[in-house]
Amino acid sequence: MPIAEAALTGVERTFDPDEFIVSKTDLKGRITYANKVFLHIADYTEADVLGQPHSIIRHPHMPRCVFQFLWERIQAGREIFAYVVNAAKNGDHYWVLAHVTPSFDAANKVAGFHSNRRQPSPKQIATIKPVYDALLQEERRFEDRRAGLTASAALLKKTLETKGMEYDAFVLSI
């Protein structure tokens, strides 16, 4: 279960720029593999995470519309890069630049997902954070979560249109 807002510490964790967080999930997003860097930075054991939904590390300040977009993309068999703020087990947070790709079986059908994450620079975080804050604020304006998600997705689309960029170009430009 994702960490509750009240449990957040406000402490940011980082990891070495040469390290990669790696995880794999099944089609439902349940963790099937997590490397040592993932376990260390998220403060979990392998037994804690295997079989659990990847959302176990979901930070409540992460806009849901970004995850919706991510899931649509990878379920369609496409890769995606995304900045993500995650929550460690104790309520600390850490930012990543995630590269998520579908894994295919012998029949070329999506069989699961693979994610490599690296430490973004402070400048990259400073650039994406106001965008995510605005998306999150838009989501939270609505009592109905579905309406908030729809409004936030529309704001993301408008933000990209204003910048004259597709999502991928925007993320890679940061």
C-alpha positions in Angstrom: 0.0 0.0 0.0 1.4 3.4 -0.9 2.6 5.6 2.0 0.2 8.0 3.6 0.7 11.8 3.3 1.0 12.0 7.1 3.9 9.6 7.2 6.1 11.7 4.9 9.4 12.9 6.5 10.4 15.5 4.0 13.9 14.0 3.8 15.3 13.4 0.3 17.3 10.3 -0.4 19.8 10.1 -3.2 21.9 7.5 -4.8 25.1 7.4 -6.8 24.8 8.7 -10.4 26.6 5.5 -11.5 23.9 3.3 -9.8 20.6 2.2 -11.4 17.4 1.2 -9.7 16.0 -1.8 -11.6 12.7 -3.6 -11.1 10.5 -5.8 -13.1 6.7 -6.4 -12.8 4.1 -8.6 -14.2 1.2 -7.3 -16.3 -0.7 -6.2 -13.2 2.3 -4.2 -11.9 3.2 -6.6 -9.2 7.0 -6.6 -8.5 8.8 -9.8 -9.7 12.3 -8.5 -9.4 14.0 -5.6 -7.5 17.8 -5.0 -7.5 19.8 -4.2 -4.4 19.8 -0.4 -5.2 16.0 -0.4 -5.3 15.8 -2.3 -2.0 18.4 0.0 -0.4 17.0 3.4 -1.5 13.3 2.3 -0.8 14.3 0.8 2.5 12.6 -2.6 1.8 13.7 -6.2 1.8 13.1 -8.4 -1.2 10.5 -10.3 0.8 8.7 -7.0 1.4 8.3 -6.2 -2.2 8.1 -9.4 -4.3 4.5 -9.9 -5.4 3.5 -6.4 -4.1 2.1 -3.7 -6.4 4.8 -1.4 -7.7 2.7 1.4 -6.2 4.1 0.4 -2.8 6.6 3.1 -3.4 4.1 5.6 -4.8 4.6 9.1 -3.3 1.3 11.0 -2.6 2.8 14.1 -4.3 3.2 12.3 -7.6 0.5 13.3 -10.1 -1.7 10.4 -11.0 -2.1 11.6 -14.6 1.6 10.9 -15.2 1.1 7.3 -14.0 -2.0 7.0 -16.2 0.0 8.2 -19.2 2.9 5.9 -18.3 0.6 2.8 -18.0 -1.2 3.6 -21.3 2.1 3.9 -23.1 3.7 0.7 -21.8 0.5 -1.4 -22.1 0.5 -0.4 -25.7 3.9 -1.9 -26.1 5.9 1.4 -26.1 8.6 2.7 -23.9 8.5 5.8 -21.8 10.8 8.1 -19.9 9.3 9.9 -16.9 10.5 11.8 -13.8 9.0 10.2 -10.7 9.1 11.0 -7.0 8.9 7.8 -4.9 8.5 7.2 -1.2 10.8 5.0 0.9 9.2 2.7 3.5 10.0 5.2 6.3 8.5 8.2 4.5 11.6 9.7 3.0 11.4 10.5 -0.8 13.7 10.1 -3.8 13.5 11.3 -7.4 14.3 9.2 -10.4 14.3 9.4 -14.1 12.6 6.2 -15.1 12.9 4.4 -18.4 10.1 1.9 -18.5 9.7 -0.7 -21.2 7.4 -3.6 -21.9 8.9 -7.1 -21.9 7.7 -9.4 -24.6 7.1 -13.1 -24.7 8.0 -15.5 -27.5 4.8 -14.6 -29.3 5.7 -10.9 -29.1 2.9 -10.1 -26.6 3.6 -7.9 -23.7 4.4 -10.2 -20.7 5.5 -7.6 -18.1 7.5 -4.5 -17.6 11.1 -3.5 -16.9 12.2 -0.2 -15.4 15.6 1.3 -15.1 15.9 4.4 -13.0 18.8 6.8 -12.5 19.3 9.8 -10.2 18.2 13.0 -11.9 20.2 16.2 -11.4 19.0 18.9 -9.0 18.3 21.1 -12.0 16.1 18.4 -13.6 14.1 18.0 -10.4 13.8 21.8 -10.1 12.4 22.0 -13.6 9.8 19.1 -13.3 8.7 19.8 -9.7 6.6 23.0 -10.5 4.9 21.1 -13.4 4.0 18.2 -11.1 2.9 20.6 -8.3 0.5 22.3 -10.8 -0.8 18.9 -12.0 -1.3 17.7 -8.4 -3.0 20.9 -7.4 -5.4 20.5 -10.3 -6.1 16.9 -9.3 -6.9 17.9 -5.7 -9.3 20.7 -6.7 -11.9 17.9 -7.3 -13.5 15.7 -4.7 -14.2 13.1 -7.4 -10.9 11.4 -8.0 -11.8 10.6 -11.6 -12.7 14.2 -12.4 -9.4 15.3 -10.8 -7.5 12.8 -12.9 -9.2 14.0 -16.1 -8.6 17.6 -15.3 -4.9 17.0 -14.5 -4.4 15.1 -17.7 -6.0 18.0 -19.6 -3.6 20.4 -17.9 -0.6 18.2 -18.8 -1.8 18.2 -22.4 -2.2 22.0 -22.4 1.2 22.5 -20.8 2.8 20.4 -23.5 0.9 22.3 -26.2 2.0 25.7 -24.7 5.6 24.4 -24.9 5.1 23.2 -28.4 6.3 19.8 -27.5 5.2 16.2 -27.4 5.6 14.5 -24.0 8.8 12.6 -24.9 10.5 15.7 -26.3 9.6 17.6 -23.1 11.0 15.0 -20.7 14.2 14.6 -22.7 14.6 18.4 -22.9 14.8 18.7 -19.2 
